[in-house]
Structures are given as structure tokens and as C-alpha cells.
Amino acid sequence: MLEYVVIDHPPLAPQACVGCTRQQGPTLDMQREILGYGRLYLCLRCAKNAARLFGLVDIGKVDQLEAYAEQVLGLERDLAVLTTERDTALTNFALSARSANTLAERVTELQDRCTHLESRIREEAEVSLSLVGGS
């Protein structure tokens, strides 16, 4: 017996579920072809119905599990978005911190320069006052 394969949509003729002719969504490729018909595919809806008819599953529980799986997928998508937003915020914070450090260094440099210039101005003023006879 060949292994069945789950695919997104039937690629080979007749490109449809053998049970309902659905062409979208998860589909079971049965790895068999019938002369004059083509490849055998079974959609998820028909597979669930067959499993229910054979008494293999409780469809209510399967539906509930599928709903939970959808919720988990939604939460995983939300988590991915939030993780990206967090990483962006951390990067921006790091850049801001670097910018703040750079600005702080620049302020310190300018304060030192102002102190130096004030000192030179005082010295020049003293020299100028001494030239004109001031104290």
C-alpha cells in the first residue's frame, strides 16, 4: 500500500476531491490513478465524514481540536508579531541609548571648552586691564 500524502491542492487531473469535487484546502493524495478518471484525491471534509461514518472518530471532538489548533496558530502569529515589535523596540532603545551617550559626551566636551574659553577670557581681560592700568 502506498503512503497517502497531504497536499494544499490537487495538482493532477481531475484536480478535485473524488467525493465532492472540492479543489481547495488540505487534500489527501491517495497516490492512485483510475484509468479514464485520473488521480484520486480526498478533501479534508470528505475524509472527516468517512472517518465519522466508519466510527473512527468523534467529529465533535475533532471539530473542537481543529478550533483549538486554529486558536494556537492565531496566538503563534500574534506572538511572532509581538516578538518582532519587541525586537524593534529594543533596537530603537539601544540606538537611543547610544545617541544619548553621544550627546552626553558632546555636552561634556562643550562644557570643557566653555570652561577653557572662560579661563582664557579672564586671562585676556586681566592682561587688557593691566595694560590700561586697571587692577
C-alpha positions in Angstrom: 0.0 0.0 0.0 1.3 3.4 -1.0 1.6 6.1 1.7 -1.0 8.9 1.3 0.3 12.5 1.2 -1.5 15.6 2.4 -1.2 18.5 -0.1 -2.6 22.0 -0.3 -4.5 21.4 -3.6 -4.7 18.7 -6.2 -2.1 19.3 -8.9 -3.0 16.5 -11.4 -6.2 15.8 -13.3 -9.0 15.8 -12.3 -7.6 18.3 -9.7 -10.6 17.7 -7.3 -11.8 15.6 -4.5 -13.3 12.2 -5.6 -16.1 12.7 -3.1 -17.3 16.3 -3.6 -15.1 17.8 -6.4 -13.8 20.4 -4.0 -10.5 21.9 -5.3 -9.2 24.0 -2.4 -7.8 23.3 1.1 -5.9 20.4 2.5 -6.3 17.3 0.3 -5.3 13.7 0.7 -3.4 12.5 -2.4 -4.2 8.8 -2.4 -1.2 8.0 -4.8 -3.6 6.1 -7.1 -4.9 6.8 -10.6 -8.0 5.3 -12.2 -7.9 4.9 -16.0 -10.4 7.3 -17.5 -10.7 9.3 -14.3 -7.3 10.3 -13.1 -5.6 10.8 -9.7 -7.6 10.1 -6.6 -7.8 12.9 -4.0 -9.9 13.2 -0.9 -10.6 16.6 0.7 -10.5 17.1 4.5 -14.3 17.5 4.7 -14.9 14.1 3.0 -12.1 12.4 5.0 -13.8 13.6 8.2 -17.1 12.4 7.0 -15.7 9.0 6.1 -14.0 8.7 9.5 -17.2 9.6 11.2 -19.2 7.0 9.2 -16.7 4.3 10.0 -16.9 5.2 13.7 -13.2 6.1 13.8 -13.6 9.5 15.4 -15.9 11.7 17.4 -16.4 14.5 14.9 -17.4 16.9 17.7 -14.1 16.4 19.4 -12.3 16.7 16.0 -14.0 20.0 15.4 -13.1 21.2 18.8 -9.5 20.2 18.3 -9.4 22.0 15.0 -10.8 25.1 16.6 -8.1 24.9 19.3 -5.5 24.4 16.6 -6.7 27.5 14.8 -6.5 29.4 18.1 -3.0 28.2 18.7 -2.0 29.2 15.1 -3.5 32.7 15.7 -1.7 33.0 19.0 1.6 31.9 17.3 1.1 34.6 14.7 0.4 37.2 17.4 3.5 36.1 19.2 5.6 36.4 16.1 4.3 40.0 15.6 4.9 40.9 19.2 8.3 39.4 19.1 9.2 41.5 16.1 7.8 44.6 17.7 9.8 43.9 20.9 13.0 43.4 18.9 12.4 46.6 17.0 11.8 48.5 20.3 14.9 47.0 21.9 17.0 48.0 18.8 15.5 51.5 18.9 16.2 51.7 22.6 19.8 50.7 22.1 20.2 53.3 19.4 18.6 55.9 21.6 20.9 55.0 24.5 23.9 55.3 22.1 22.6 58.6 20.9 22.1 59.8 24.5 25.6 58.7 25.4 27.0 60.5 22.3 25.0 63.7 23.3 26.2 63.5 26.9 29.8 63.2 25.7 29.3 66.2 23.4 27.8 68.2 26.2 30.8 67.4 28.4 33.2 68.4 25.6 31.3 71.7 25.1 31.3 72.4 28.9 35.0 71.7 29.0 35.5 74.0 26.0 33.4 76.7 27.7 35.4 76.4 30.9 38.6 76.7 28.9 37.3 79.7 26.9 36.1 81.4 30.1 39.5 81.0 31.6 41.2 82.4 28.5 38.7 85.4 28.6 39.6 86.1 32.2 43.3 85.9 31.4 42.9 88.2 28.4 40.8 90.6 30.5 43.4 90.7 33.2 46.1 91.4 30.6 44.0 94.1 29.0 43.2 95.7 32.4 46.9 95.7 33.3 47.7 97.4 30.0 45.3 100.2 30.7 46.2 100.5 34.3 43.3 98.6 35.9 43.8 96.1 38.7 
